Amino acid sequence: MAADKLSTRHLLGIKDINRNDIELIFETADNFKGVINRPIKKVPSLRDITIANIFFENSTRTKLSFELAEKRLSADVLNFAASSSSVSKGETLIDTVNNILSMKVDMVVMRHPYAGAGVFLSRHINAQIVNAGDGAHEHPTQALLDAFSIREKLGDVAGKKVVIVGDILHSRVAISNILCLQMLGAEVMVCGPTTLIPRHIHELGVKVEHNLRKALNWCDVANMLRIQLERQDIKYFPSQREYAMMYGLNKEILDSLDKEILVMHPGPINRGVEITSDVADSKQSIILDQVENGVAVRMAVLYLLAAQRD
């Protein structure tokens, strides 16, 4: 049985929470999944709470998912996109957030291009912080919804073999997933070109494989990551076409494996690069389940953090 409250005031990264916290988030998300699938999808849990979504980087799924989660919980929502704000005029992060907080905001959901931005902010302001992705560092709610989706489909995460394929070097999803899955008792492998695998990643206790077929035959679940060209300052592989030939998952490979595996993707998908359309839309793909679960998991996180406000 999970504890009845979280061990932390903020959600900055998976490394700042424990297994009990994860179990509690999952149990709460189970309840909220029931809520969002009924005709009246709203609950009054956060009726007096104001939440600011502050995004210094582009986002579709995460931003919409958080906003929907907040509205389903009856919170007041303030949306802020850096591209159309005074940040473009040189305003600092602290000044931006303090201005927003002076409007009496209780919680801040933030995405930022620099690693550690959420930690920095949590030391300087009183509001609670939820990290919606900081640079190539962490993306805790994505890891939670991925693990929740595996648990939903396979019954448990413990003992399962999960391979994370692609641009591990620039991926905040990969690092959060590794930490979360290991905490829940899964075995984790990373697979990709040598240039996109961090040099010391084996110190996290993960297996490293450069052959996609071998990795897929080993695993129960394959999480296919996007190539993050926007974070790459040099060429890490000759071309996207060559990457797709070596590390792209197509239906032919999927059908030739020894067993049926689950296919996941954090989005956005570059169809024809990391996975083909017939894989993304196949019955083994749980990509849209991940999106649905994202709302329930984020509702759970916001609800449990709000309970820590006293």
C-alpha positions in Angstrom: 0.0 0.0 0.0 1.4 3.4 -1.0 1.8 6.3 1.5 -1.0 8.8 1.7 1.1 11.9 0.8 4.1 12.7 -1.4 7.6 13.1 0.2 8.3 16.3 -1.7 6.7 19.8 -2.2 7.8 19.9 -5.9 8.2 17.5 -8.8 11.6 18.5 -10.2 12.8 15.1 -11.3 12.4 11.3 -10.8 15.6 11.3 -8.7 13.9 13.5 -6.1 11.0 11.1 -5.4 10.9 7.5 -4.1 9.0 4.4 -5.0 6.2 5.1 -2.5 5.6 8.4 -4.2 5.4 6.7 -7.6 3.0 4.1 -6.3 0.8 6.8 -4.8 0.8 8.8 -8.0 -0.3 5.6 -9.9 -3.1 4.8 -7.5 -4.4 8.3 -7.7 -4.1 8.3 -11.5 -6.1 5.1 -11.6 -9.0 7.0 -9.9 -8.6 10.0 -12.2 -8.6 7.8 -15.3 -12.1 6.7 -14.2 -13.1 10.4 -13.9 -11.9 11.5 -17.4 -13.8 8.6 -19.0 -17.2 9.4 -17.5 -19.7 11.9 -19.0 -19.0 14.7 -16.4 -15.2 14.8 -16.5 -14.6 17.6 -13.9 -13.9 17.4 -10.2 -13.7 20.4 -7.8 -10.4 19.2 -6.2 -8.3 22.3 -7.0 -11.0 24.9 -7.1 -9.1 27.6 -5.2 -5.7 26.9 -6.8 -4.1 29.0 -9.5 -1.6 27.3 -11.8 0.7 29.0 -14.2 2.0 27.0 -17.2 5.3 28.7 -18.2 6.8 27.3 -21.4 10.1 28.6 -22.6 10.2 25.9 -25.3 7.7 24.7 -27.8 5.3 21.9 -26.7 2.1 20.3 -27.9 1.2 17.2 -25.9 2.8 18.2 -22.6 1.3 21.7 -22.6 -2.2 20.6 -23.7 -2.1 17.6 -21.3 -1.2 19.8 -18.2 -3.8 22.4 -19.2 -6.5 19.8 -19.5 -5.4 18.1 -16.3 -5.7 21.5 -14.5 -9.1 22.3 -15.9 -10.4 18.8 -15.1 -9.4 19.5 -11.5 -11.2 22.9 -11.6 -8.0 25.0 -11.1 -7.6 28.5 -12.5 -5.1 28.3 -15.3 -2.7 31.0 -16.6 -0.8 30.2 -19.8 2.5 31.8 -20.6 4.6 31.2 -23.8 8.0 32.8 -23.7 8.1 33.4 -27.5 5.3 36.0 -27.2 6.4 37.6 -23.9 8.9 40.0 -22.4 11.5 37.2 -22.2 12.2 38.1 -25.8 13.0 41.6 -24.6 15.7 40.3 -22.2 13.7 39.7 -19.0 15.3 37.1 -16.6 13.7 33.9 -15.4 13.4 35.1 -11.8 11.8 38.4 -12.9 9.4 36.7 -15.2 8.2 34.2 -12.6 8.1 36.8 -9.8 5.8 39.0 -11.9 3.6 36.0 -12.5 3.7 35.1 -8.8 2.7 38.7 -7.8 -0.6 37.8 -9.5 -0.9 35.2 -6.6 -0.2 32.0 -8.4 0.1 28.8 -6.2 1.8 26.4 -8.6 4.1 26.7 -11.6 4.4 24.1 -14.4 7.6 25.0 -16.3 9.4 23.8 -19.4 12.9 25.4 -19.9 15.8 24.8 -22.4 18.3 24.8 -19.5 18.9 21.8 -17.2 18.2 22.6 -13.6 15.9 25.6 -14.2 13.2 24.1 -12.0 15.6 23.4 -9.1 17.0 27.0 -9.4 13.4 28.4 -9.3 12.3 26.2 -6.4 15.1 27.8 -4.2 14.0 31.3 -5.0 10.2 31.3 -5.0 7.5 30.0 -2.7 5.2 28.5 -5.3 5.4 24.8 -6.0 7.2 23.8 -9.2 6.4 21.0 -11.6 9.1 20.3 -14.1 7.6 19.8 -17.6 11.1 19.2 -19.1 14.4 21.1 -18.5 16.9 20.9 -21.4 18.3 17.4 -21.8 18.0 16.8 -18.1 14.7 15.4 -16.9 11.0 15.1 -17.8 9.4 13.4 -14.8 5.7 13.4 -15.8 6.6 11.7 -19.1 8.5 8.9 -17.3 5.6 8.5 -14.9 3.0 8.2 -17.7 5.2 5.8 -19.6 5.6 3.5 -16.6 1.9 3.9 -15.8 1.1 2.8 -19.4 3.4 -0.3 -19.1 1.7 -1.2 -15.8 -1.7 -0.8 -17.4 -0.9 -3.1 -20.3 1.3 -5.7 -18.7 0.0 -5.7 -15.1 3.3 -4.7 -13.5 6.5 -2.9 -14.3 8.7 -5.1 -12.1 10.7 -7.8 -14.0 9.8 -6.3 -17.4 12.5 -5.6 -20.0 12.4 -2.1 -21.6 14.6 -0.9 -24.4 14.9 2.8 -25.1 16.0 3.4 -28.7 17.4 6.5 -30.3 18.9 9.8 -29.3 19.7 9.0 -25.7 22.4 11.7 -25.5 20.0 14.6 -25.8 16.9 13.0 -24.3 15.4 14.1 -21.0 12.8 11.4 -21.5 15.4 8.7 -21.6 17.1 9.7 -18.3 13.8 10.1 -16.4 12.5 6.8 -17.8 15.7 4.9 -16.8 15.4 6.2 -13.2 11.7 5.6 -12.9 11.7 2.1 -14.5 14.6 0.9 -12.4 12.9 2.2 -9.2 9.9 0.1 -10.1 12.1 -3.0 -10.7 12.3 -3.1 -14.6 15.4 -4.0 -16.5 16.5 -1.2 -18.9 18.6 -1.3 -22.1 19.5 1.6 -24.3 20.1 1.2 -28.1 21.3 3.6 -30.7 24.4 4.7 -32.6 27.6 5.0 -30.5 27.6 8.8 -31.0 24.1 9.1 -29.4 24.8 7.0 -26.3 26.3 8.9 -23.4 29.8 7.6 -22.6 29.2 6.7 -18.9 25.5 5.5 -19.2 26.4 2.0 -18.0 27.1 3.5 -14.6 23.3 3.9 -14.3 23.0 0.1 -14.4 21.6 -0.1 -17.9 22.6 -2.5 -20.7 23.9 -0.9 -23.9 23.2 -2.5 -27.4 24.0 -1.1 -30.8 22.0 -3.7 -32.8 18.3 -2.9 -33.0 17.1 -6.5 -33.8 19.0 -7.9 -30.8 17.6 -5.2 -28.5 14.0 -5.8 -29.8 14.3 -9.6 -29.3 15.5 -9.0 -25.7 12.7 -6.6 -24.7 9.0 -6.6 -23.7 8.6 -2.9 -24.4 10.4 -0.7 -26.9 10.3 3.1 -26.3 11.3 4.8 -29.6 12.7 8.3 -29.2 12.8 11.1 -31.6 16.1 12.4 -33.0 16.4 15.8 -31.4 18.0 17.8 -34.3 17.3 21.1 -32.5 19.7 20.1 -29.7 22.4 18.8 -32.0 25.3 21.2 -32.6 27.3 18.7 -34.7 26.4 15.8 -37.0 26.0 12.6 -35.0 25.1 10.4 -38.0 25.4 10.8 -41.8 21.7 11.3 -42.6 18.2 10.7 -41.3 17.8 8.1 -44.1 20.8 6.1 -42.9 19.6 6.4 -39.3 16.2 5.0 -40.3 17.8 2.1 -42.1 19.9 1.2 -39.0 17.6 2.2 -36.1 14.1 2.8 -37.6 11.4 0.3 -36.5 9.2 -0.9 -39.4 6.5 -3.5 -39.6 8.7 -6.1 -41.2 11.1 -6.0 -38.2 8.2 -6.0 -35.7 6.6 -9.0 -37.3 9.8 -11.0 -37.4 10.5 -10.8 -33.7 10.3 -13.9 -31.4 7.3 -12.4 -29.4 4.9 -9.5 -29.5 6.3 -6.4 -27.9 4.7 -3.1 -26.9 5.8 0.0 -28.9 5.9 3.4 -27.2 6.9 6.9 -28.3 6.9 10.1 -26.3 6.0 12.2 -29.3 6.3 14.1 -31.5 6.8 11.2 -34.0 8.9 11.7 -37.1 7.1 9.0 -39.1 9.5 7.1 -41.4 12.5 8.0 -39.2 12.4 6.3 -35.8 9.1 4.4 -36.6 7.1 3.9 -39.7 3.4 4.7 -39.9 2.3 1.1 -40.0 4.1 0.5 -36.7 2.8 3.7 -35.1 -0.8 2.8 -36.0 -0.5 -1.0 -35.3 -2.2 -2.8 -32.4 1.1 -3.2 -30.6 1.5 0.5 -30.4 0.3 2.2 -27.2 1.2 5.7 -28.2 -2.3 7.2 -27.9 -2.8 5.3 -24.6 0.2 7.2 -23.4 -1.4 10.5 -24.3 -4.6 9.6 -22.5 -2.7 8.4 -19.5 -0.7 11.6 -19.5 -3.8 13.6 -18.5 -4.6 11.2 -15.6 -1.0 11.1 -14.3 -0.7 14.8 -14.4 -4.0 15.3 -12.6 -2.6 12.9 -9.9 0.7 14.9 -9.6 -1.1 18.3 -9.4 -3.7 17.0 -6.9 -1.1 15.3 -4.6 1.3 18.4 -4.7 -1.7 20.7 -3.9 -2.2 18.6 -0.8 1.3 19.6 0.4 0.5 23.3 0.4 -0.1 23.6 4.2 
